[in-house]
């Protein structure tokens, strides 16, 4: 299909590829991976012919059709509807449609047989190309990528860059080429759209090459992994997880070979030193020196996965309840986000907030952070809570003329330079890198600086909005390690499911304008959701009543279940009010205990402390009852 032979591509004096080889076969689904700067995007441009190799060849069959999604497509502009833009994929069908319309117009005045024959030929070809279904196909793919029927009639120019990229993706998928080259296809997609694209690509009959930092997405789609590293292309016969396991085995073998060779070299060097001292052995020494010079050296294994080697500390511990949300309401013109929503963030919670774009995830984070005050109800911050809020717009608050180390010194003066350099080293800024000015950094590098700043804050509560944007796999792994070590509380929004699965112990999602919670990891949540979707389809059909029976027996269990759910929800509501009242009383007692004057009165201190312990115990008991009740409701609703 595509054969890359002895490919060399140089940028200035640097060889990005050095006699690299790779053959792409029909139907293969390939993940092209590698650290930033190893030439993945460049290789795609070489394949499509945008760049020319310095030497070597890239051979393609003459009839091969290529669909290439790249970030340059963001510049595409049109005042036509996105449905029209997507349907531009059908070049021949559109041409035939125009020709048929012209012939039909002519037939109003000209009834010649020649004209009728032409029309018949065009219509037959149009039908053979499935022309009558192209609009339906475009509708279907745009809907899968998150566009409503109303959206599909809007002009492309009215959409943001991320949504325009989705239209370009739809157009490429509709072309159904022999091979798809997709450069970061999930960058601008929300979770439902990513999951739809996964299913589409798994069923795509042609070949696919994907460049992506989303390892969960790669694992779902690909059956081959190609690593771009040190100018070479190495093929692994499996998905990303297989690649990691296989690479680990190869590195273990290489590490053993390196150690054995180093031991042999040292032994030879010792012999040479001894032989040199004796004139009779000088010739033998020279022979061994030549042998060492000719030896093909085995490289040691590079550590591509640096570990986070510092502790995140904060001076104050928060109270048990970090955030308490009561009857929260938030809406925009023609869009309701939340309606009488309730939720609690407790000390030690690691929450992943997930869902489709437009459901209000970022809005909820801004409310929790106190950056948005235009809502009804309450969002109260708990006792001793100190927070830091990371969002993509905060990259703009970095001081462009500052050096990286200087930026952190100003923000976190309590940390020593050694501590700050250790933190920056964990985020891949080593040596003189820390003296680079912010203005020369890439988007991903700026994200890493902003994250390093967020994690140096003296905060026991982190609010993270899309922290993995612009980060490569190595940087995402570093952030995962950092958050796994963090002993405080956090809530994070991200579309990177591997990231979420490794950091979260609770999942929040917005459904029916309420904040819903799943107590578990992302993988467990996804499995639970899949069961919920399948249950109505796989459930056994309800028994049909006999003719002589007037009451349909199938209705009774449904009514009983409905009544049971209603009662349980009422009990849950009363319990939530009880928890709220107890939390307020506990908070009042905590405020009293925080007042230094109480410690001068032993009786009052004893009385207040005893009341505090009692209320804490009562609160814990009611919370446990609430959890049991919530699990019963979840099982009935499933």
N, C-alpha and C positions, 0 to 999 in steps of 0.2 A: 504493500500500500504506500508507505513512505519509508525510504531507506536513507539513513544518515551514515556516511562513511568518511572516517578520518577528518571529521569537521574541526577546523581551527578558525576561531574568530577572535581578532585582536582589537582592543580599544587602546589606542596609543601604544605604549610599550607593554601593556598587560594583556596576556592571553586569557580571555574569558573561557574559551574552550580550546583544548589542545589535543587534536587527533581523537575526538570523541566519536563513538559509534552507537547506533540505536536503530532498530527496525520496528516500525509500528505495523501490526497486522490487523486485518479486518475484524471488527467486533470487539477488539480489546478496549477495556475501560481503564485508563491509566491515570494515576496521580503523579504529577511532576513536582517533586519536592526539593527542598534545599534551603539553606540560610539565605537571608536577604543579601543581594549582591553577587549571587552565584550564577545569574544569567538565565533564570527561568523564563521571564517575559521576553528577553532577547531571543531565546531559542524559538519561541512561538513566532516571533517576527521573522526569524530566519526561515522557518518552515513555510510561512505564507508569502515570502519573497520581499518583505519590506526592507530587510537587510541582506547583504551578500556576504557569503563566507570569505575569509581571508584565503583559505585553501580547503580542500575536501569537497564533497558533493552531498546534495540533498536531492534525492530522486523521487519523483511522484508519477503515478500513472496519469496519462493525458486526460482521461475522463473524470478524474477525482474532483469532487466538489467539497469545499471546506467552509465551515461556518466558524467565524472567529469573533469571540466576544472579548473586547479589551476596554480598558478605561478611557481610551481616546474617543470612544463612541459617545461619551458624555457631551461632547461638543456638537453633536448632531441636533439641528434645530428644524422645527416645522410648525406651521400654524394649522396643519390638518389634524383631525381627530386621531387619537392613539389607535383606534380600530383600523383606520385607513392606513396609518403608518405600518402597523403590524402586517396588514394584508399586502403591503408592497413586496412581501416575501414571494408572492405568487406572480412572478414576472410574466410568464407565458399565459397563465389564466387571465390576468388583467388585460393583457394585449388582446386576447381572443374576445373577452367581454366587450371591449371597445369596438372591435371589428364587427361583432354580431349586432351591437346597437346601431352602428352605422348602416349595415346591410338592411336591418329592419326598417330603418328610416327611409332608405331608398325604395324599399318594396311598397311603400305607400303610393308611389307613382310609377314604379317600374316593375312589371310582373314577368320579366324575361326568365327563361329557363336557366340561363347562365347564372343569374343572380341567385335563384333558388338553390342551384347546385352548390354555389359558394357558401351560402348560408348553412346548408345541410352539412357540408364538410367541416365548417367552423364549429357548429354545434356538437358534432360527433367528437371532435378533438377535445372540446371544452368538457364534455361529459366524461371522456376517457381520462382526463386529468383531474376528475372529481371536482370540477369547477363550481358545481352547485353547492358544495359543502364547505368552500373555503372560508366563508364568513362565520359559519358555525365553528370551524376549527380555531379561527382567530379568537372568537368569543371564549371558547373553552380554555385556551392557553392563557389569555389575559386574566380570566377569572381565577385560574390556578395560581397566578402570580400576584393575586390580591386586588385586582381591579373590579369594581362593581360595574353594573350595566350603565349607570350614570357616568362613572369615570371614563368608560370606553368612548363616550361621545365628546369628551372634553379635548381641547387642543393640547398637543404635546407640549407646546411652549408654556402652558400654565402649570406644568409639573416641576418639582424639584429635580436636581440631578440624579438622586438615587432612584426615583420613580421613572425617570426617562431611561435609565439603564435597564430597568425591568422591561420596558417596551422594546428596547434593542435586543434583549435576550429572547423575548417572545418572537420577534421577527426572525431571529436566527433559528430558533426551534421549528418554526413553521416552514422554513426552507428545507428541512429534513436533509441536510447534506450527508455525504459519505463519512465525514469525520468532523467532530466538534472540537474546537480549541477554545477552552473556557478559562479566562484569566480572572481569578477571584470572583466567581459567579455569585457567591452568597454575600458579598460585601454589603449590598443594599437591600437584602431580603430579611423579612421577619421570620419567626419560627414556622408558622403555617406554610409560608411560601417556600421555605427551605425544604420542608418535608414533602411538599408537592413536587418540587424539582427533583428530589431524590428518587421518588417513585417514577417520574417521567424518564429520568436518565437510566434507571435500572432496566426499563423496558425499551430503551432506544436501540434500534438494530445496528446502527453504524458504530464506528470507533469513536472514542472520547479521550481527550487529553485535558486534564484539569490541573490548574495551578491554584492551590488553596491553602490557607492556614487553618482551615476548619477540619480538624482530624476526625471528628465524629461524622461529618458529611463524607469525607473521603472513605472512611470505613464502610459506610452504607452503600457507596456507589462503585468503587474501583475494584478490579481484580488483578491489577499490576501496579507496582510502584517503581518509579525511576528517580534515582537521587542524582541531582546535579551537585558535584563536589570536586573541588580542585581541578577544574577543567575537564572532568570525565563524567560519563553518564553510566550509572550502575543500575541494572535491572533486578528487581526482586519480584518473584512470582506469587504475589499475594497483595492484600490490602495494607493499610498503614500499620495496623497492629502486627501483622505478619512481618512487615518490614522491620519494625522495632525489635522483634524477637530474633529474626534472622541476622540483623545487623549486630545485635549483641553477641550472638554466637561467633560471627566472623571476627568481631573485635577481640573476643576472648582468645581465639586461635592466633590472631595477629599479635596480641600482647604476649602470648607465650613464645611465639617465634622471635619477637623482638628481644625478650629477656634472654632466651637461649643464645641468640646471635651476639648480644652484648657480652655475655659471659665468655663466649668463644673468643671475641675480639680482645677482651682484657687478658685472657690466657695467652694469646698470641703475642700481645704487646709485652707481657712480662718475659716471655721466652726471647723476644727480639732484644730487649734490654740486656738480658744475660749474655746472649750470643755476641752482642756488639763489643762487650768487654774483652772478648778473646779474639785474637787475630785469626786463629784457625777456623773460627766459626763465623767470620764476617760475611762470607759468601752466602751461608745459610740464612743469616739475618736479612740480607738484601732480598733473598728469594721469598722469605715470609712477608716482607714489607710489600713487595709487588703483589703477592697473593691477597693481602688485605686491601690494597688499592683497587683490585679488580672485583672484590666481593660486592655483590648486589645487596645494598643495605635495606633492611626491613625497617619501615617507619614505625615509631611508637604511635599508639592510638591517641588521637586528639580528643579532649573532653569537650563534646558539643553541648553538654548539659550542666552548666554551672549551677551550684546550689546556693541558696540564700543562707548566709552565715552570720546573721545578726539577729538580735532579739528586739521586738517591738514593745516598747514600754510606755505606760501612761501613769501619771502620778496619782490619779483619782479613780477609784472603782465606782461604777455606776450603781444605782439602786436596782432592785430586781426588775422593775418595769421601766424600759427605756423609752418606749413610745406607746401612748394609749390613744386610739382613734375611736371616737364615738359619733354615731349618726352623721358621718361625713358626707357632705353633698358637694359636687363640683360639676359644672357644666359650662359649655361654650355655646354660642349661637348655633342652633340646630344640631347640637351634639351633647348628649348627657354622658358624663364619665362615671360618676359615682352618685349613689342615692341611698342615704341612711346606712352607710357602710361602717362596719365595726371591725377592729383588729387590735391586737396587742403584740408589741415586740418586747421580748423578755431578754434579760441579761444572758449573753452567751449564744443567742440565736444567730445562725448564719443563713440568711434568707435569700433565695433567688426569686426575683419578681419577673414572671415570664408572660408571654402573650403576643398577640398580633399587634402591629403598628396601629396607632390610633385608638387603642383601648385605654390609654391613660397612664402607662407605666411611668414615664418621665414626669408627668404631672403629679402623680402620687409621691414620687421621690422629692419633688420641689416642695410639696406641702409638708412632708415629714422633715425636710431640712429647714423649713421656715422661710423659704424663698418665695412662696406663693401664699398670700393671705386671703385671696378672694374665694373663700369657700364657706359653706355652712357646716354646723356641727363643731366638733373639737378634734384637735391633734395636739395632745399635750406631751411635752418632753419630761421624762422622769427625773428623779433625784440624782444629782451629781453627774449628769450626762454631759459629756463634752464631745462634740461631733466635728467631723470634717466631711465636706461634700466634693466629690470628684465628678465633673461632667466635661464633655468634649469642649464646650465653650470656654472652659477654664484654661485651655491651651493658649487662648488669646491673652490671658492675664500674665503669662510668663514675660519677663523683661528681656526683650530681644538683644539688648546690648550687654546683658550680664553673661558671665561665664557660668557653666553648669554648676560648678562647686560653689561659686559666689551666690547663685540663686538659692541654693539650699542653706548656705550660711546665714543669709538674711532672713529666711523663713524659719529656721530652727536654730537659733543662737545657742541653745542649751547643749546642743550636740557638739562634740569635738570634731576637728577636721578628719581625724582617723575614723571616727564613727561614720561621718558623712561619706568619706571616700569608700568605706566598706559597703555602705548602702548603694552608692552609685556603681561600685564594682559588681554587685549582685544584679544590677540592671544594665550590665554590659558596657559601662563606661569605665574603662581602666586606663592606668597610666596618665598620659597627657590629654586623654579624651576629656577629662574633667575641666580642662581649661578652654574647651571650645565655646564659642559664643552661641547663645540660643538661636540666633537668627540664621545660622548656617545648618541647623539640624533639619532632618526630614520629619514628616508628620509622625512616623512611628517613634523616632528618637525623642521628639517633644512630648509624646504621650508617656514615654518612660520617665522623663524628667518630672512631669506633672504627677505621675503615680508615686515616684520616690518622695516628692514633697508631701503628698497626702499621707504617706506611711510614716513620715518623720514627725507629723503633727502629734501633739500631746492629746490624742483623742481616744476615747473608749468606745466610740460609735462611728463607723464608717458608712457613708452613703455613696455608692459607686454606680454611675450611669454610663453604661457601655465602656468599661475600662479596657476591654480587649480590642477595641477598634484600632486599626493600624499596627497591631502587634503581630510579630511572626510567632511561630510555634515555640521557639526558644524563650521569647519574652513572656508568652502566656504561661509557660511552665514555671518561670520565675515568680510571676504574680500568684500563681496557685500555691507555690511553696510559702510565699510571704503570708498569704491569707490563712493557710493551714496552721502557721505558727502564731498568728495573731490571736490573743486571748480575749479580745473585746467582742463587741457585737457588730454585725454589719448586714446591710441589705444591698443587693447588687442586681442591676439589669444588664443582661447580655444575651446575644443570640448564639454564643459559642457554648454548645451543649456539653462538650468535654470539660470546659472550664466550670460550668455550673455544677456538673455532676461531682466534681472533685472538691468543691468548696462549700456546698450548701447542705444543711440538715433539715431545711424546711423549704417548701415551694409555695409561693403566693401567686395567684392568678386572679384577674378581674373577670367576673362572669355575672351577667344580669345586673350590672352596675354595683356589684358587691365584691368585697375582697374575700376570696376563698383561700383556704390553706390546706396543703397536703403535707403531713408530717413524715418526711423521708427525703431521699436523694432524688436527683432529677431522673435517673434511670428507673427507679421504682415508680416515680410519678408517671413517666411515659408508659410503662407497662400497665399501670392502673388505668390510664386514659384509654389505652388500646382495648382493654377488656370492657370498659364502659361502652366504647363504640361498637364492639362486636356483640355485646350481650343481647340487644334487641333482635339481631339477625339470627343468632344461634339458639335463642331461647326456644324451648319446646312449645308447640302451639297449644293454646288453652283448650281444655276439653269442651266439646260442644254439648249444650243441654239437649235432653231428649224432648221430643215433640210435645209430650203431654205435660212437661214442666213449664209452668208459666214464668217462674223466676230463673233467669240465666245464672247458673251456678258460677260461671266464670267471673261475675262481677263482684262476688262477695269478698274474695281475697284482696282485690284492688281497693275496695271500700275500707276493709279492715286496715290495710297498709296505709291508706291515706289518713285514716283517723289516728293511727299509731304515730305516723310522722308529724301530724298536726300537734298531738299532745306532747311528743318529745321536743318539738321546736318551741312550744310554749314553755316547757320546763327549762329548756336551754336559755330562752330569753330571760326568764326570772333569775336563773343562775348567773347570767352575764351581768344583770343589774346588781345582784348580791356581790359579785366579784368587784364591780366598779365601786360600790359603796365601801367595801373593805379596803380596797386599794387607796381610796381617799383618806380613810381613817389611819391606815398605815403611814401614808405620806405625812399627815399632820403630826403623828407621833415621832416620825423621823426628824421633822423640823424641830420639835421640842428637844429631842436628844442631841441635835446639832448645836443647840444654844448652850454656850459655856456656862451661863448663870445657873443652870439646873444642877450642875455638879457641886454647888455649894450647899445644896439642900439634900441630904442623904435620903430622907423619907420620900420626897417628891421624885427623886431619881429612881428609887426602888419601885415606886408606884407606877411611874411612866414606863419604865423598862418592862415591868410585869405585863402592863396593858399591851405594850408593843409585841411581846412574845406571844400573847394570847391571840391578838389579831393576825399575826403572821401565821400562826398555826391554823387558825380558822380559814384564812385565805388559801393556804396550801391545800387544805382538805376540800374546799369548794372547787378549786382549780382541777384537782384530780377527778372529782365527780363530773365536772364539765367535760374533761377529756374523754371519760368513759361514755358519756351521753353523746358527745360529738361523733365518736367512732360508731355507735349504734345507728345514728342518723345517716352517716356516710355509707354504711353497709346497706341500709334500706333504700337509699337513693341510687345506689349503683345498679 
